[in-house]
Structures are given as structure tokens and as C-alpha cells.
Amino acid sequence: MKKFLLITLLFPLFCSAQSVQTLDIKNGFLQFHLGDSLSLYKNYIYVANTKHPDENEVKSKALTLGKYLDKVTLVSKNGIVTEIDIMIREEASEEFIDKLLLNAYGNGYELPNDDKDEPGTHLVCTTWTGQRVTAMLIQTNLNRMVNSHLTRARLQSLVFTKTSDVSINGALPVDFPL
């Protein structure tokens, strides 16, 4: 699984992926920014888990899109936010977040998976690769045969990862959704 995720993150770097300058300008998700000190968000997060001290869950009341998100975790290294993990479970929320991502960053690069609509459990990964940020939408398709009909469900997570410290100039659109 780790190799798959690593390949997923690196593959778009070697392809002619679309420019995602707004991803680099935003440099995060909602009010959280990659490279910030975790102490800036001390009022928004729960006390670190002793088993995973570098993972801090964001309080749901601190999220502007909280009703669409199950869980947001700020991952840090030496007190600096290096990754933002978002869990989405409900189908309506997944569709809403899909539209926000499309409006914000355009079509991402979807890793080929010819079996994604076949019976079984299949991973579908879509990435947006900027110069300093990579966003990855990881979708688990749960396709099952029930009474000779294919039923579909999915689970999604979204990961924003800091990939460099390069400086990016520009401004986000006034109505930027994320």
C-alpha cells in the first residue's frame, strides 16, 4: 500500500500534468496551511494522541465545511504542518467535495485502473501536483453483486502534502471554495 501511495505521488511529477498554481498559492485546506507552526492551530485541535503525537485531529466546530467532513487531521514534523488528511464518508459529501476540487483545481490526473467499476474493492487515485503541494483524492470503490445487480459504494479521503518550500506568487480568486 505504501509503495502504491508513493508511486501515486511521484507519477504525476514525470507526466505532463496540468499546472495547478492555485493549489500552490492556497498551500493547504480551508484555514490550515502547510508549513505553518502547529501552535497556530492550538485552539482548533485536540491534544495529540500519545500513540501518534504528530497527528492532531481538528475539532469539527472549527471547520467551515464541517458538515461535509468526517475528520480532518493535521500531521506535523517538528511542530510544522506537513500534511492535511481529510476523511469523507457520506455519498452526498463526497459529491460536494468532488465539485469543490474540480472548481478549485480543475481535473486531476486519475491513475489508470480498468477494474474500478468491476465487482470487488478497488482503489481510484486522482492527483493534483503543484510545485510545492500535492493533493491526492483516494477513493475506495466497494462494488458488490446483490441479487444479480451490481451495487456501488465508495469511501474517500483527501490528502494535501507539502512537497517543497518553493515560493509561489499570486492570489486566490475572491470566491475560492477551499
TIRONU-667661 format. One record per residue (C-alpha): residue number from 0; x, y, z; residue in three letters. Coordinates in Angstrom, 3 decimals. Example, Ala and Ser with C-alpha at 12.3 -4.5 7.8 and 13.67 -1.06 7.14 Angstrom:
REM residues 2
  nr       c1       c2       c3 rest
   0   12.300   -4.500    7.800  ALA
   1   13.670   -1.060    7.140  SER
//
This chain:
REM residues 178
  nr       c1       c2       c3 rest
   0    0.000    0.000    0.000  MET
   1    2.800    2.421    0.862  LYS
   2    4.509    1.723   -2.460  LYS
   3    1.222    2.389   -4.273  PHE
   4    0.825    5.739   -2.500  LEU
   5    4.433    6.700   -3.198  LEU
   6    4.062    5.856   -6.876  ILE
   7    0.794    7.790   -6.930  THR
   8    2.533   10.868   -5.567  LEU
   9    5.558   10.639   -7.840  LEU
  10    3.938    9.527  -11.104  PHE
  11    2.417   12.931  -11.987  PRO
  12    5.806   14.591  -11.499  LEU
  13    7.088   12.700  -14.510  PHE
  14    3.996   13.275  -16.648  CYS
  15    2.859   16.455  -18.322  SER
  16    0.290   17.216  -15.631  ALA
  17   -1.767   20.381  -15.760  GLN
  18   -0.460   23.442  -13.953  SER
  19   -2.120   23.829  -10.573  VAL
  20   -0.893   27.236   -9.466  GLN
  21   -3.929   27.789   -7.218  THR
  22   -3.024   24.618   -5.319  LEU
  23    0.411   26.083   -4.600  ASP
  24   -0.972   29.522   -3.749  ILE
  25   -3.551   28.047   -1.345  LYS
  26   -0.905   25.776    0.199  ASN
  27   -3.409   23.923    2.356  GLY
  28   -7.055   23.212    3.014  PHE
  29   -9.595   25.642    4.447  LEU
  30   -7.851   27.754    7.127  GLN
  31   -4.949   25.304    7.557  PHE
  32   -1.685   25.846    5.691  HIS
  33    1.226   23.532    5.062  LEU
  34    4.430   24.825    6.619  GLY
  35    2.666   26.648    9.465  ASP
  36    3.568   26.019   13.064  SER
  37    1.111   23.656   14.714  LEU
  38    0.915   26.123   17.612  SER
  39   -1.065   28.500   15.343  LEU
  40   -3.908   25.977   15.433  TYR
  41   -3.791   25.034   19.129  LYS
  42   -7.388   26.276   19.654  ASN
  43   -8.632   24.204   16.701  TYR
  44   -7.125   20.811   17.526  ILE
  45   -7.450   18.153   20.178  TYR
  46   -4.431   17.257   22.293  VAL
  47   -2.103   14.998   20.335  ALA
  48   -2.679   11.259   20.588  ASN
  49    0.114    9.659   22.623  THR
  50    0.362    6.778   20.113  LYS
  51    0.659    9.241   17.204  HIS
  52    1.914   12.537   18.657  PRO
  53    2.442   14.072   15.202  ASP
  54   -1.222   13.604   14.254  GLU
  55   -3.664   16.173   15.619  ASN
  56   -7.380   15.923   14.906  GLU
  57   -9.176   19.185   14.160  VAL
  58  -12.303   19.912   16.212  LYS
  59  -15.359   19.682   13.950  SER
  60  -16.700   23.037   15.171  LYS
  61  -13.529   24.683   13.794  ALA
  62  -14.299   23.603   10.217  LEU
  63  -16.313   25.793    7.863  THR
  64  -17.259   22.695    5.841  LEU
  65  -17.629   20.534    8.949  GLY
  66  -20.972   19.058    7.949  LYS
  67  -19.322   17.552    4.845  TYR
  68  -16.197   16.193    6.539  LEU
  69  -15.879   13.303    8.958  ASP
  70  -12.398   14.014   10.209  LYS
  71   -9.521   16.387    9.480  VAL
  72   -6.062   15.610   10.826  THR
  73   -3.025   17.891   10.788  LEU
  74    0.159   15.859   10.516  VAL
  75    3.289   17.622   11.690  SER
  76    7.008   17.111   11.814  LYS
  77    8.935   19.023   14.470  ASN
  78    5.813   21.116   15.116  GLY
  79    5.370   22.161   11.449  ILE
  80    2.288   21.076    9.458  VAL
  81    3.456   18.835    6.604  THR
  82    0.220   17.055    5.690  GLU
  83   -3.523   17.571    5.986  ILE
  84   -5.683   14.423    5.924  ASP
  85   -9.431   14.656    5.306  ILE
  86  -11.893   11.760    5.669  MET
  87  -15.223   11.851    3.815  ILE
  88  -17.795    9.087    4.200  ARG
  89  -21.247   10.130    3.024  GLU
  90  -22.042    9.985   -0.704  GLU
  91  -23.583   13.477   -0.805  ALA
  92  -20.497   14.906    0.935  SER
  93  -18.180   13.093   -1.494  GLU
  94  -20.052   14.557   -4.454  GLU
  95  -19.910   18.031   -2.893  PHE
  96  -16.156   17.812   -2.244  ILE
  97  -15.591   16.394   -5.768  ASP
  98  -17.270   19.503   -7.231  LYS
  99  -15.255   21.830   -4.986  LEU
 100  -11.996   20.184   -6.075  LEU
 101  -12.972   20.423   -9.737  LEU
 102  -13.879   24.115   -9.361  ASN
 103  -10.766   24.887   -7.349  ALA
 104   -8.082   22.903   -9.185  TYR
 105   -9.614   21.535  -12.389  GLY
 106   -9.448   17.908  -13.446  ASN
 107   -6.767   15.998  -11.635  GLY
 108   -4.751   13.136  -13.045  TYR
 109   -6.504    9.828  -12.391  GLU
 110   -4.245    6.817  -12.201  LEU
 111   -5.477    4.209  -14.662  PRO
 112   -7.500    1.406  -13.088  ASN
 113   -9.502   -0.572  -15.632  ASP
 114  -11.141   -2.666  -12.885  ASP
 115  -12.550    0.245  -10.866  LYS
 116  -16.143   -0.494  -11.951  ASP
 117  -15.905   -4.287  -11.678  GLU
 118  -17.164   -6.293   -8.678  PRO
 119  -14.732   -6.144   -5.767  GLY
 120  -12.841   -3.477   -3.871  THR
 121  -10.739   -1.118   -5.990  HIS
 122   -8.633    1.967   -5.307  LEU
 123   -9.023    5.000   -7.531  VAL
 124   -6.490    7.802   -7.083  CYS
 125   -6.686   11.297   -8.533  THR
 126   -3.800   13.701   -8.019  THR
 127   -3.145   17.387   -8.477  TRP
 128    0.566   18.153   -8.434  THR
 129    1.854   21.656   -7.873  GLY
 130    5.388   22.865   -7.288  GLN
 131    5.104   22.798   -3.505  ARG
 132    1.863   20.931   -2.792  VAL
 133    0.357   17.651   -3.947  THR
 134   -3.302   16.870   -3.370  ALA
 135   -4.436   13.282   -3.668  MET
 136   -8.029   12.064   -3.631  LEU
 137   -8.046    8.390   -2.665  ILE
 138  -11.301    6.614   -3.354  GLN
 139  -12.097    3.044   -2.414  THR
 140  -14.810    1.648   -4.662  ASN
 141  -16.853   -1.083   -2.980  LEU
 142  -18.670   -2.876   -5.807  ASN
 143  -20.768   -5.865   -4.781  ARG
 144  -23.198   -8.170   -6.538  MET
 145  -26.545   -8.255   -4.689  VAL
 146  -29.336  -10.339   -6.236  ASN
 147  -27.522  -10.247   -9.592  SER
 148  -27.313   -6.440   -9.515  HIS
 149  -24.058   -4.546   -9.041  LEU
 150  -24.303   -2.176   -6.059  THR
 151  -21.737    0.553   -5.577  ARG
 152  -20.449    2.448   -2.595  ALA
 153  -17.295    4.432   -2.028  ARG
 154  -15.134    5.831    0.723  LEU
 155  -12.959    8.864    0.101  GLN
 156  -10.042   10.562    1.724  SER
 157   -8.196   13.637    0.601  LEU
 158   -4.551   14.309    1.429  VAL
 159   -2.639   17.558    0.973  PHE
 160    1.127   17.095    1.278  THR
 161    3.915   19.647    1.348  LYS
 162    6.485   18.671   -1.282  THR
 163    8.851   21.679   -1.267  SER
 164    9.498   25.126    0.177  ASP
 165    9.487   26.902   -3.180  VAL
 166    7.933   30.381   -3.075  SER
 167    4.841   30.950   -5.228  ILE
 168    3.448   34.382   -6.082  ASN
 169   -0.173   35.073   -6.868  GLY
 170   -3.561   35.476   -5.281  ALA
 171   -6.535   33.191   -4.943  LEU
 172   -9.798   34.133   -6.636  PRO
 173  -12.179   36.034   -4.342  VAL
 174  -14.712   33.187   -4.340  ASP
 175  -12.167   30.379   -3.909  PHE
 176  -14.107   27.436   -2.436  PRO
 177  -11.417   25.706   -0.375  LEU
//
